Structures are given as C-alpha cells and as structure tokens.
C-alpha cells in the first residue's frame, strides 16, 4: 500500500478541515438556539467543496503522480500568500 507516499498538501488540509468542520457543526447543531443550528448546517454545506477538492486531488495524484501534484499545490499556495502580502502592503 502506497498511502504514505501519496499524501499531498490539499489532502492533509482537506482532511483536517473536514474533521474540524464536522465536529464544530455537530456542536452547533445540538446547541440551544436556531441560529446556532443554522450555522452548523451552513458549515456542513461548506464541506461539499472540500470533498470535491479532495476528489479532484486524488484523481490528479492517480493520473500524474504525487510529486507533480505537490509542486502545483505548493505553487498555488505561494501565489495566494503573495496576494495576501500585496493586499496588506496596498492597505497601508
């Protein structure tokens, strides 16, 4: 089994966000107010794009390999960080 070799950045972040989102949504849904329950349902609906990203990630890893997919994902992450830095400098 090659599972440890096929781990990517988006896979780790996706699994962590799914776990955190489900736990927090369960806490909110079982809360006292209707607003908390509605927020819990919104969080669960927000997990649908995360599942899609994980599905696409697994398909790309199967097709292109772990190293190529990780290079693209790290490049995308660095580009997002660069945009945040530019926004921070522009707002000064």
N, C-alpha and C positions, 0 to 999 in steps of 0.2 A: 504494500500500500504506500503510495507516494503523497499522502496527505500533508505531512510537514513540509515537503518540498514545493507544494502548490499554494502556499499561503501568500496572499497579496495584501497591499495596503488597504484597498477598499473592502476586502473580505474581513479583515480584522476590525476596521472601523464600523462596518455594517453589522457584524455580529454584536459588537459592544452597544451600538445604538439600538438594535432590536431588543437586546436584553434590558437595557435601561428603560426604553420606551414601554415595554410590556409591564415591567414592574411598576413604573410610575403611573401608567394608565390604570392598572388594577387598583392601586391605592386611591386614585382619584374617583374611579367609578364606584367604589364602595364607600365613598365619602358621604357627608351629610347633605350637601346642597346639590341642586340640579345643575348649577353652573360647573361644579367640580366634575360631575358625571359627564357633562357635555364636553368639557376639556379633555377628559380621559378618552372619549370616543374620537375627538379630533386627533389626539396623539396616535391612536390606533390607525386612523386613516392616513396619517403621515408616514406610517411604516410601509405602506404599499410601494412608494417609490424606492425605499431602501431595499425591499425584496426584489424589485426589478433591477436595481443596480447590481445586487448580488448575483442574480441570474445571468445578466449580461457579462459580469466579471468571470463567472465560472465557464461560460461558453467561450469567451476570449482566451482564457487560460488553456482550455482544452484544445483550441484551434492553433494559437500562436506560441504557447509556452509561457512559463512563469516569468522569465527574465524580461522578455519584451513587454509584457503587460505591466510589470512593475516599473519599468523605465517610463512608460507613458503615464502611469498614475502618479509617479513622483514628479514628473514634469508638469502635470496638471496641477498638483498641489503647490508646487513652487510658483506657478503662474498666479494662482489665487492669492498666495501670500504676497507676491509682488503687487497685485492690485490693491490689497489692503494697505500696504505701505504707501503706495501712491495716493490713495484716498486720505490716509492720515496726514501726509505732507500737504496735500491740497487744502485740507480743512484748517490748517494752522494759519 
